[in-house]
Amino acid sequence: MSSVVDSKETVHTTFQQEHRAIKLLLDKLRSVPARERPSIIDDCLSGISRLSDLLKDASSYLPAYDQRTYSLKVKTLSDQLAQIRQSLAPKQKFSFKSRRNNAATIGGAVDIGPINAPTQLNSAAQKAASEQENLVITSQTSVHIRPTAITTTASASLLLSFLKDCVVTLPESICFSSAAVKNVEGSLLLLGGAVNGPIHLTSVSNSILVFCCRQFRMHDAKNVDVYLHCTSRPIIEDCEGIRFHPYETEGGNMWQEVDDFKWLRSEKSPHWSASPSTEDTNKKWKDIEAKSVGEIEVKQVLDDLLRNRQHVTQ
């Protein structure tokens, strides 16, 4: 009995110390120069991941009330981090929201052609790329998107939203400090090693994701295959039917050490699974990644990739 009490006290003390440390980092994040923000964000994400691990390990003896209380505090930290990052993000000069047209934007909105034409950055887009920080791709349907001739800064971010039945590939020369993905359906996001930092995903369904990152966080996703190379524990929340596979590249990979923030029991979460990838799969990504716009048939590629997948019952 005394050992359980001691364990509870240890969890409480450890949680409070880590929680205070993350709060201090969040306060610091608001005032530091832009070049220092990625490392502080990484520290915050790592601390939140450690708190999740702590609660997961203690789920067998912590009372349900304590688990709910601690979990709510962890979620609050995550929400605060997301809010601060949003408030610090560079303001875009324009916003191109119409779903009737395709647009890939870098900083401002740059129209890159009608919906049925091959999607490739024109000279105007390339000029904008050298003048702005963020690459924003939004409101696309049934196209292959492969930006070229982009020059990014160390603090540049990749923002993908409202994509349906699309194939997104990025050349190896492009690198971003972070990425945000929202409202993606039936698509292949083949980002490779383009993101040297955290990736946050919200509302992704029936899609395939292939990339490296330092932190992975996914919310509200269903029936997604993730080919991942991640140097910290991936985090999911409010997800189901998520299948993780390794994305082969150099360095340590924690692709299958997944934390489900909505699953506090000691047994493994039923919301995700892990399985190895094959040489054929890795070759397939390289083949698609090497294709320029106009060299692949988007519908055929997606049909081939998604045809045999097990869909989650709606």
N, C-alpha and C positions, 0 to 999 in steps of 0.2 A: 504493500500500500504506500509506504513512504517513497519507494522508487518512482511510482507514478506521480506523486505529488512533486517530487524533485524534478521530474521530466517536464511537468506542466510549468513549473517556475522557470526552468531553463528556456522553454519555448517562449514564455512571456518576456523574459529579459532579452533574449536574442531578438525577438520580433521588435520590441520597443527600440532597441539600439539601431537596428537596421532601418526601421521606419523613420527615426529622427534623422539619420544620415541622408536618406533619400529626400526628405523634406528640405534639408539644407541645400542639397544639390539643386532641387527645383527652384529654390529662392535664388541661388547663384546663377542659374541658367538664364534668368530674366535680364541680367545685367552684364554678362561677359561679352566680349567681342565675338563676332560670327565665327571666326576661325577656331574658337575654343568650344563652340557648342556641340559639335559631333562627339567629342570625347566625353563630355558631361552627360549627353543623352545616352551614350553607351553605358556609362556607369549607372545611370538611373534604371535602364532596362535590365542590367545585370542584377542590380539590387532587388528589383521587383521579382525577377526570376528566382532569386535566392529565397525570398519570402514565400513564394509559391511552393518551392521545394520543402521549406520548413513545415508549412501547413500540411503538405501531402504526407510527409514522413510521420507527422504527429496525429494523423487522422484517426488512428486506432485507439487513442486514449484521451484526446481532447473532447470535452463536452460539445454537443452540437451548437449550443449558443455561442461558445467561444470561437468555434470554427466559422460560424456565420459572421461574427463581429470582425475577426481578423480578415476574412475574405473580403468584406465590405471595405475595409481600410486599404487592402491591396488594390481593389478596383478603383477606389478614389484616387490613389496615387497614379494609376495608369491614366485615368481620365484627366487629372491635372497636368500630367506630362503632355498628353495629346493637345490639351487646350493651350498650353504655353507654346508648344511647337507651332500650332496654327497661328497664334498671335505674332510669332516672330518670323513667320514665313514672309519672303518678299512679296509685296503686293503686285499683282499682275496689272499691266496697263490697260488691257482689254480682256474681255471674256467672250468666247465664241461658243454659244450654247445650243444653237439650232441643231436638231437631230436630222434634219433633212439634208445637210451637207456634211462633208468631211472636213476636219481641220486638225492640223498638227500645229501646236503653238509653242514657241520658245519665248518665254516672257510675255509678249503680246500675242495677239491672234494672227496667225498666218494661214490663209486658205491655200491648200495644196491640191485642189482639183475636185471635180465632181465625183459623185459617189461611185460611178461605174468605171472611172478611169484609173490607170495604174497610179498608185499613191507613192510619190517620191518628192523629196524636198526640191523646190525650184530655187533659182538664184536668189529670189527675195527672201525665202526662208533661210537659206544658207547665210545670207548677210545678217539676218536677225539673230541667227544662232551665235554669231561671233560677238554680238552686242548685249545679249541677255544671259541670265544665269540658268533659269529653270527650263526644262523641256516638259511641256504640257501637251498631252494627247488626249482628246476628249470627243465624245459623240461620234463614234465611228461604227460602221456596220459592214461586214462582209468584205474586208480589204486586208491586204498585206501592207503593214506599216514598217518601214525600215529607214529611219532618218540617216542622212549621210552628211559628211563635211561639217560636223558640229564641233565647236570648241567650247568645252565646259570649264568652269572654275572649280577650285577645291571644295567649295560649299554648294555647288549646284545640286538640285533635286530633280528627280523624275516623278511626274504626276500623271497617272493613267486613270481615266474614268469614263463610264458609260460606253463600254466597248461590247459589241455583240458580234459573235461569229467572225472574229478577227484573228490574224496572225501578226504578232508584234515581235520583231527581231532587232537586235542592236549590234552594230559592228564592234569589234574588240577595242577600237580606238576611243570609244566613248566611256566615260566613267562619272558616276554620281556619288555624292556623299550619303544620300538616302533616297528612298522611294516610297510613294504612297499609291495604293491601288484601290479603286472603289467602283462598285457596280459594273462587274465584268461577267459576261455570260457566254458560254459556249466558245471560248477562245483559247488560243495558245499564246502564252507570254514567255518567249524564249529570250531571257535577258542575260544569260551567261554570267560573266563576271563583271557586269557593268555597274553594279552597286557595291561600293566599298563601305557599307554601313548598315543601318537598320532598314527593314522593309515592313510596312504596315499595310494590311489588306482588310477590306471591309466589303461584305456583300458580293462574294465571288461564288459562282455556281457553274457546274458542268464544264469545268475548264481544266487545262493542264498548265502548270507553272514550272519553269525550269530556270534556276538561278543560284548564285552564291550571295551570301550576305553575312553580316556579323550578328544581327539580331533579326528574328522572324516573329511577327505577331499577326494573327489572323482572327477576325471577328465575323460572326454571322455568315459562315460559308457552308456550302453543301455540295457534296459529290465532286470533290476536287482532287486531282493527282498532283502532288508536289514533289518534284525532283530537286533536291535541296542539298547545298553544301553550306552549313552554318556553324560558326565557331562558338555559339552559345546555345542553350536549350531553347528550341522552338516553343512558342506559346500559342495555344488556340483558346477560343472562348465563344460559346454559343454556336458551335460548329457540329456537323455530323457528316459521316461518309468521307472523311479526309484520309487519303492514302499517301503516306510518305515513302519516298524512294531516295537512294543516294544519288547525288549529282557528282560524278567523279572529277576531282581536280586535286591539286596539291594542298597539303595542310590537314590539320585535324578537323573532323566532321562529326557533329553531334546531331545529325539529321533525325535519328530515331529516339532521342531522349526528350520526348515531347511532354510538355506540361499542359494539362487541360484545367483552366482556372474555374470551370464550372463542374469539376469532378473531384471531390475531396475525399472519396473513399480510398482505402488502401489498395484495392484491386485496380487493375488497369482500366482506363477509360474506354468505353465502347465507341466513342465518337471518332477514333482514328485507328489506323493500322499501319504497319511497316512491312515493306517487302523489298528485296534487293532489285537493282536494275541489272540489265544485261549489256553485253558489248554491243549487240545490235541496237539497243535503245540509245546508248551513248553515241553511236555512229549516226543514228537518225537525227539527233539534235545537231550534230556538226554539219550534216548535209543540208538541213533546213537553214541553219544559221548562215551558211555560205551563199545562199541564194539571194540575188538582187530582186527588187520589185519587178514584177512581170515574168519572173522565171518559175513561179509556182502557181498552181490553181488553188486558191484559198479553200474553196468548198471541198475539193478532193482531199487536201491535206487534213482538214478537220474531220472529214468523214472517216478517213483511214485511222486517225488517232483515237477518235471517240466512239467508233462503231461498236467495239467489243467491251466497252467499259460497263461496269455494273452500276446502274443508276439507282440513286436513293429514292424510295417511294415518296412522292410529294404528299 
